[in-house]
Amino acid sequence: MKLKGRAWKYGDNVDTDVIIPARYLNTSDPKELSEHVLEDLDPDFRERMKKGDIIVAGENFGCGSSREHAPLAIKASGVSCVIAKSFARIFYRNAINIGLPILESREAVEFVKDGDILEIELEKGVIRNLSRGEEYRFASFPDFVMNILRAGGLVEYTRRRLRGEDI
Protein backbone atom coordinates (compact mmCIF):
# COMPACT_ATOMS: atom_id res chain seq x y z
CA MET A 1 0.00 0.00 0.00
CA LYS A 2 1.31 3.39 -0.98
CA LEU A 3 -0.01 6.57 0.66
CA LYS A 4 0.69 10.19 -0.24
CA GLY A 5 -0.45 13.43 1.31
CA ARG A 6 0.31 16.67 3.08
CA ALA A 7 1.54 16.57 6.68
CA TRP A 8 -0.51 18.21 9.43
CA LYS A 9 1.78 18.47 12.44
CA TYR A 10 0.64 18.50 16.07
CA GLY A 11 2.32 18.05 19.45
CA ASP A 12 2.27 15.54 22.29
CA ASN A 13 -0.75 14.05 24.08
CA VAL A 14 -3.39 14.70 21.42
CA ASP A 15 -6.22 12.99 23.27
CA THR A 16 -9.44 11.44 22.06
CA ASP A 17 -11.45 14.40 23.42
CA VAL A 18 -9.50 16.70 21.10
CA ILE A 19 -9.71 14.30 18.16
CA ILE A 20 -13.52 14.13 18.46
CA PRO A 21 -15.05 16.25 21.24
CA ALA A 22 -17.42 14.44 23.60
CA ARG A 23 -20.32 16.70 22.57
CA TYR A 24 -20.47 14.80 19.26
CA LEU A 25 -20.51 11.29 20.70
CA ASN A 26 -24.27 11.00 20.34
CA THR A 27 -23.62 9.47 16.92
CA SER A 28 -21.40 6.77 15.53
CA ASP A 29 -21.99 7.83 11.91
CA PRO A 30 -18.51 8.21 10.38
CA LYS A 31 -19.54 11.06 8.06
CA GLU A 32 -21.03 13.08 10.92
CA LEU A 33 -18.01 12.44 13.15
CA SER A 34 -15.63 13.48 10.37
CA GLU A 35 -17.21 16.93 10.23
CA HIS A 36 -15.90 17.65 13.74
CA VAL A 37 -12.50 15.93 13.74
CA LEU A 38 -9.84 18.01 15.52
CA GLU A 39 -12.11 21.08 15.61
CA ASP A 40 -11.06 22.08 19.14
CA LEU A 41 -7.35 21.72 18.32
CA ASP A 42 -7.37 23.09 14.76
CA PRO A 43 -10.74 24.66 13.84
CA ASP A 44 -9.82 25.00 10.14
CA PHE A 45 -8.52 21.45 9.72
CA ARG A 46 -11.63 20.03 7.98
CA GLU A 47 -11.85 22.90 5.51
CA ARG A 48 -8.14 22.89 4.59
CA MET A 49 -7.25 19.21 4.58
CA LYS A 50 -7.52 17.08 1.47
CA LYS A 51 -8.26 13.39 1.11
CA GLY A 52 -5.07 11.41 1.67
CA ASP A 53 -3.44 13.93 4.01
CA ILE A 54 -1.41 12.66 6.96
CA ILE A 55 -1.43 13.63 10.63
CA VAL A 56 2.02 13.79 12.26
CA ALA A 57 2.18 14.13 16.05
CA GLY A 58 4.40 13.64 19.08
CA GLU A 59 4.15 11.30 22.03
CA ASN A 60 1.04 9.46 23.24
CA PHE A 61 -1.31 10.23 20.33
CA GLY A 62 -4.87 9.07 21.06
CA CYS A 63 -4.56 9.05 24.85
CA GLY A 64 -7.67 9.52 26.98
CA SER A 65 -10.85 7.53 26.68
CA SER A 66 -11.00 4.29 24.73
CA ARG A 67 -13.69 5.48 22.32
CA GLU A 68 -13.51 4.03 18.84
CA HIS A 69 -15.04 7.29 17.57
CA ALA A 70 -11.61 8.97 17.49
CA PRO A 71 -9.85 6.85 14.85
CA LEU A 72 -13.17 6.49 13.02
CA ALA A 73 -13.51 10.29 12.75
CA ILE A 74 -9.92 10.59 11.50
CA LYS A 75 -10.36 7.90 8.84
CA ALA A 76 -13.77 9.20 7.72
CA SER A 77 -12.33 12.71 7.30
CA GLY A 78 -10.06 11.38 4.55
CA VAL A 79 -6.80 11.23 6.51
CA SER A 80 -4.84 8.31 5.10
CA CYS A 81 -2.44 7.74 7.98
CA VAL A 82 -1.22 8.98 11.37
CA ILE A 83 2.48 9.10 12.19
CA ALA A 84 3.51 9.70 15.81
CA LYS A 85 6.37 9.10 18.21
CA SER A 86 4.02 6.84 20.19
CA PHE A 87 0.35 5.94 20.48
CA ALA A 88 -1.95 5.14 23.36
CA ARG A 89 -2.41 1.35 23.29
CA ILE A 90 -6.20 1.31 22.96
CA PHE A 91 -6.16 3.95 20.23
CA TYR A 92 -3.55 1.91 18.36
CA ARG A 93 -5.71 -1.21 18.41
CA ASN A 94 -8.90 0.68 17.54
CA ALA A 95 -7.16 2.30 14.57
CA ILE A 96 -5.96 -1.04 13.18
CA ASN A 97 -9.43 -2.54 13.77
CA ILE A 98 -11.05 0.12 11.56
CA GLY A 99 -8.29 0.03 8.93
CA LEU A 100 -6.48 3.29 9.74
CA PRO A 101 -2.71 2.90 9.28
CA ILE A 102 -0.76 4.32 12.23
CA LEU A 103 3.02 4.45 12.19
CA GLU A 104 5.56 5.02 14.93
CA SER A 105 8.58 6.94 13.67
CA ARG A 106 10.43 9.27 16.02
CA GLU A 107 12.71 10.29 13.15
CA ALA A 108 9.84 11.34 10.88
CA VAL A 109 8.15 13.33 13.64
CA GLU A 110 11.44 15.08 14.41
CA PHE A 111 12.13 16.22 10.84
CA VAL A 112 8.74 16.55 9.10
CA LYS A 113 7.38 20.09 9.01
CA ASP A 114 3.74 21.14 8.72
CA GLY A 115 2.81 21.15 5.04
CA ASP A 116 5.51 18.73 3.84
CA ILE A 117 4.38 16.22 1.22
CA LEU A 118 4.93 12.64 2.37
CA GLU A 119 4.84 9.35 0.51
CA ILE A 120 4.58 6.16 2.53
CA GLU A 121 5.18 2.56 1.51
CA LEU A 122 3.57 0.51 4.26
CA GLU A 123 5.02 -2.86 3.23
CA LYS A 124 8.57 -1.49 3.03
CA GLY A 125 8.48 0.58 6.22
CA VAL A 126 9.53 3.75 4.40
CA ILE A 127 8.35 7.36 4.68
CA ARG A 128 9.67 9.70 1.99
CA ASN A 129 9.52 13.43 2.60
CA LEU A 130 9.17 14.67 -0.98
CA SER A 131 9.38 18.31 0.17
CA ARG A 132 12.80 17.85 1.80
CA GLY A 133 14.28 14.90 -0.08
CA GLU A 134 14.55 12.86 3.12
CA GLU A 135 13.63 9.29 3.99
CA TYR A 136 12.61 7.87 7.37
CA ARG A 137 11.96 4.33 8.55
CA PHE A 138 9.33 2.63 10.66
CA ALA A 139 8.74 -0.99 11.65
CA SER A 140 6.51 -2.44 8.94
CA PHE A 141 3.39 -4.29 9.97
CA PRO A 142 3.21 -8.08 10.17
CA ASP A 143 1.32 -9.72 7.29
CA PHE A 144 -1.87 -10.29 9.29
CA VAL A 145 -2.07 -6.56 10.19
CA MET A 146 -1.39 -5.55 6.57
CA ASN A 147 -4.25 -7.84 5.53
CA ILE A 148 -6.58 -6.07 7.97
CA LEU A 149 -5.47 -2.66 6.64
CA ARG A 150 -5.85 -3.75 3.00
CA ALA A 151 -9.37 -5.00 3.72
CA GLY A 152 -10.31 -1.66 5.29
CA GLY A 153 -10.60 -2.96 8.84
CA LEU A 154 -11.19 -6.04 10.94
CA VAL A 155 -14.90 -6.39 10.17
CA GLU A 156 -14.40 -6.36 6.39
CA TYR A 157 -11.35 -8.62 6.76
CA THR A 158 -13.48 -11.14 8.68
CA ARG A 159 -16.31 -10.94 6.12
CA ARG A 160 -13.90 -11.64 3.28
CA ARG A 161 -12.29 -14.54 5.13
CA LEU A 162 -15.71 -16.07 5.85
CA ARG A 163 -16.53 -15.83 2.14
CA GLY A 164 -13.23 -17.54 1.35
CA GLU A 165 -11.78 -14.53 -0.49
CA ASP A 166 -8.08 -13.78 -0.70
CA ILE A 167 -6.94 -10.54 0.86
GUNUMAR-460093 format. One record per residue (C-alpha): residue in one letter; x, y, z. Coordinates in pm, 1 decimal. Example, Ala and Ser with C-alpha at 12.3 -4.5 7.8 and 13.67 -1.06 7.14 Angstrom:
<rs>
+------+----------+----------+----------+
| resn |        u |        v |        w |
+------+----------+----------+----------+
|    A |   1230.0 |   -450.0 |    780.0 |
|    S |   1367.0 |   -106.0 |    714.0 |
+------+----------+----------+----------+
</rs>
This chain:
<rs>
+------+----------+----------+----------+
| resn |        u |        v |        w |
+------+----------+----------+----------+
|    M |      0.0 |      0.0 |      0.0 |
|    K |    131.4 |    338.8 |    -97.8 |
|    L |     -0.7 |    657.1 |     65.6 |
|    K |     69.1 |   1018.7 |    -24.3 |
|    G |    -44.6 |   1343.3 |    131.1 |
|    R |     30.6 |   1667.3 |    307.8 |
|    A |    153.9 |   1657.1 |    667.9 |
|    W |    -50.6 |   1821.3 |    942.8 |
|    K |    177.9 |   1846.8 |   1244.5 |
|    Y |     64.0 |   1850.3 |   1607.1 |
|    G |    231.5 |   1805.3 |   1945.4 |
|    D |    227.2 |   1554.1 |   2228.6 |
|    N |    -74.5 |   1405.5 |   2407.7 |
|    V |   -339.0 |   1470.4 |   2141.8 |
|    D |   -621.5 |   1298.8 |   2326.8 |
|    T |   -944.1 |   1143.8 |   2206.1 |
|    D |  -1145.3 |   1440.0 |   2341.7 |
|    V |   -950.5 |   1669.9 |   2109.9 |
|    I |   -971.0 |   1429.9 |   1815.6 |
|    I |  -1351.6 |   1412.8 |   1846.5 |
|    P |  -1504.8 |   1625.0 |   2123.6 |
|    A |  -1742.3 |   1443.8 |   2359.9 |
|    R |  -2031.6 |   1670.0 |   2257.4 |
|    Y |  -2046.7 |   1479.6 |   1925.7 |
|    L |  -2051.1 |   1128.9 |   2070.2 |
|    N |  -2427.3 |   1100.1 |   2034.0 |
|    T |  -2361.9 |    947.1 |   1692.0 |
|    S |  -2139.8 |    676.8 |   1552.8 |
|    D |  -2198.7 |    782.7 |   1191.3 |
|    P |  -1850.7 |    821.2 |   1038.1 |
|    K |  -1953.8 |   1106.0 |    805.5 |
|    E |  -2102.7 |   1307.9 |   1092.0 |
|    L |  -1801.4 |   1244.3 |   1314.6 |
|    S |  -1562.6 |   1348.3 |   1037.1 |
|    E |  -1720.6 |   1692.6 |   1022.8 |
|    H |  -1589.8 |   1764.9 |   1373.9 |
|    V |  -1250.3 |   1592.9 |   1374.2 |
|    L |   -983.7 |   1801.1 |   1551.5 |
|    E |  -1210.7 |   2107.6 |   1560.9 |
|    D |  -1106.0 |   2207.9 |   1913.9 |
|    L |   -735.1 |   2171.9 |   1832.1 |
|    D |   -736.8 |   2309.1 |   1475.6 |
|    P |  -1073.9 |   2466.5 |   1384.3 |
|    D |   -982.4 |   2500.0 |   1013.6 |
|    F |   -852.1 |   2144.5 |    971.6 |
|    R |  -1162.7 |   2003.5 |    797.6 |
|    E |  -1184.6 |   2290.3 |    550.6 |
|    R |   -814.4 |   2289.5 |    459.2 |
|    M |   -724.9 |   1920.7 |    457.7 |
|    K |   -751.5 |   1707.8 |    147.0 |
|    K |   -826.0 |   1338.7 |    111.4 |
|    G |   -507.0 |   1141.0 |    166.6 |
|    D |   -343.9 |   1393.2 |    400.6 |
|    I |   -141.0 |   1265.5 |    695.8 |
|    I |   -143.2 |   1362.7 |   1063.1 |
|    V |    201.7 |   1379.3 |   1226.1 |
|    A |    217.5 |   1412.8 |   1605.3 |
|    G |    439.9 |   1364.1 |   1907.5 |
|    E |    414.9 |   1129.8 |   2202.6 |
|    N |    104.1 |    946.4 |   2323.8 |
|    F |   -130.9 |   1023.2 |   2033.5 |
|    G |   -486.7 |    906.9 |   2105.7 |
|    C |   -455.8 |    905.4 |   2484.6 |
|    G |   -766.9 |    952.0 |   2697.8 |
|    S |  -1084.5 |    752.7 |   2668.2 |
|    S |  -1100.3 |    429.0 |   2473.2 |
|    R |  -1368.8 |    547.8 |   2231.9 |
|    E |  -1351.1 |    403.2 |   1884.0 |
|    H |  -1503.9 |    728.5 |   1757.1 |
|    A |  -1160.7 |    897.5 |   1749.4 |
|    P |   -985.4 |    684.9 |   1485.0 |
|    L |  -1317.1 |    649.0 |   1301.9 |
|    A |  -1350.6 |   1028.6 |   1275.1 |
|    I |   -992.2 |   1058.9 |   1149.7 |
|    K |  -1036.2 |    790.3 |    884.5 |
|    A |  -1376.5 |    919.8 |    771.8 |
|    S |  -1233.2 |   1271.0 |    730.0 |
|    G |  -1005.6 |   1137.6 |    454.8 |
|    V |   -680.5 |   1123.3 |    651.5 |
|    S |   -483.8 |    830.6 |    510.3 |
|    C |   -243.5 |    774.2 |    798.2 |
|    V |   -122.4 |    898.5 |   1137.0 |
|    I |    247.6 |    909.7 |   1219.0 |
|    A |    350.9 |    969.8 |   1580.7 |
|    K |    636.7 |    910.0 |   1820.6 |
|    S |    402.2 |    683.8 |   2019.4 |
|    F |     35.1 |    593.5 |   2048.5 |
|    A |   -195.2 |    513.5 |   2336.2 |
|    R |   -240.8 |    134.7 |   2329.3 |
|    I |   -620.3 |    130.5 |   2296.5 |
|    F |   -616.1 |    395.3 |   2022.8 |
|    Y |   -355.3 |    190.9 |   1835.6 |
|    R |   -570.9 |   -121.4 |   1840.7 |
|    N |   -890.0 |     68.0 |   1754.1 |
|    A |   -715.7 |    229.9 |   1456.8 |
|    I |   -596.1 |   -103.9 |   1317.7 |
|    N |   -943.0 |   -253.8 |   1376.5 |
|    I |  -1105.1 |     12.3 |   1156.1 |
|    G |   -829.3 |      2.6 |    893.4 |
|    L |   -648.1 |    329.1 |    973.9 |
|    P |   -270.5 |    290.5 |    928.5 |
|    I |    -75.7 |    431.9 |   1223.2 |
|    L |    301.5 |    445.1 |   1218.7 |
|    E |    555.5 |    502.1 |   1493.0 |
|    S |    858.2 |    693.9 |   1366.7 |
|    R |   1042.8 |    926.9 |   1601.8 |
|    E |   1270.6 |   1029.2 |   1315.2 |
|    A |    984.5 |   1134.2 |   1087.6 |
|    V |    814.9 |   1332.7 |   1364.2 |
|    E |   1143.9 |   1507.9 |   1440.7 |
|    F |   1212.7 |   1622.1 |   1084.4 |
|    V |    874.0 |   1654.6 |    910.0 |
|    K |    737.5 |   2009.3 |    901.2 |
|    D |    374.2 |   2114.2 |    872.5 |
|    G |    280.6 |   2114.6 |    504.4 |
|    D |    551.0 |   1872.9 |    384.0 |
|    I |    438.4 |   1622.2 |    122.5 |
|    L |    492.6 |   1264.3 |    237.1 |
|    E |    484.2 |    935.1 |     50.5 |
|    I |    458.3 |    615.9 |    252.9 |
|    E |    517.6 |    256.5 |    150.7 |
|    L |    357.4 |     51.4 |    425.8 |
|    E |    501.6 |   -285.6 |    323.1 |
|    K |    857.2 |   -149.2 |    303.1 |
|    G |    847.5 |     57.8 |    622.4 |
|    V |    953.2 |    375.5 |    439.7 |
|    I |    834.6 |    735.6 |    467.6 |
|    R |    966.5 |    970.3 |    198.9 |
|    N |    951.9 |   1342.9 |    259.6 |
|    L |    916.6 |   1467.2 |    -97.6 |
|    S |    938.3 |   1831.0 |     16.6 |
|    R |   1280.4 |   1785.4 |    179.9 |
|    G |   1427.6 |   1489.8 |     -7.7 |
|    E |   1455.4 |   1285.8 |    312.0 |
|    E |   1362.5 |    929.4 |    399.3 |
|    Y |   1260.6 |    786.8 |    737.2 |
|    R |   1195.7 |    433.3 |    855.0 |
|    F |    933.2 |    262.7 |   1066.4 |
|    A |    873.6 |    -98.6 |   1165.0 |
|    S |    651.4 |   -243.5 |    893.8 |
|    F |    338.9 |   -429.0 |    997.5 |
|    P |    321.0 |   -808.2 |   1016.9 |
|    D |    132.3 |   -972.1 |    729.1 |
|    F |   -187.4 |  -1028.7 |    928.8 |
|    V |   -207.3 |   -655.8 |   1019.0 |
|    M |   -139.3 |   -555.4 |    657.4 |
|    N |   -424.8 |   -783.6 |    552.9 |
|    I |   -658.3 |   -607.4 |    796.9 |
|    L |   -547.4 |   -266.3 |    664.0 |
|    R |   -584.5 |   -375.0 |    300.3 |
|    A |   -936.7 |   -499.6 |    371.9 |
|    G |  -1031.4 |   -166.1 |    529.0 |
|    G |  -1060.1 |   -296.0 |    884.2 |
|    L |  -1118.7 |   -604.5 |   1093.5 |
|    V |  -1490.5 |   -638.7 |   1017.0 |
|    E |  -1439.9 |   -636.0 |    639.4 |
|    Y |  -1134.7 |   -862.4 |    676.1 |
|    T |  -1347.8 |  -1114.1 |    867.6 |
|    R |  -1631.2 |  -1094.0 |    612.1 |
|    R |  -1390.1 |  -1163.8 |    328.0 |
|    R |  -1229.3 |  -1453.8 |    512.9 |
|    L |  -1570.6 |  -1606.7 |    584.6 |
|    R |  -1653.5 |  -1583.1 |    213.6 |
|    G |  -1322.8 |  -1754.0 |    135.1 |
|    E |  -1178.0 |  -1452.8 |    -48.6 |
|    D |   -808.2 |  -1378.2 |    -69.9 |
|    I |   -693.7 |  -1053.9 |     86.3 |
+------+----------+----------+----------+
</rs>
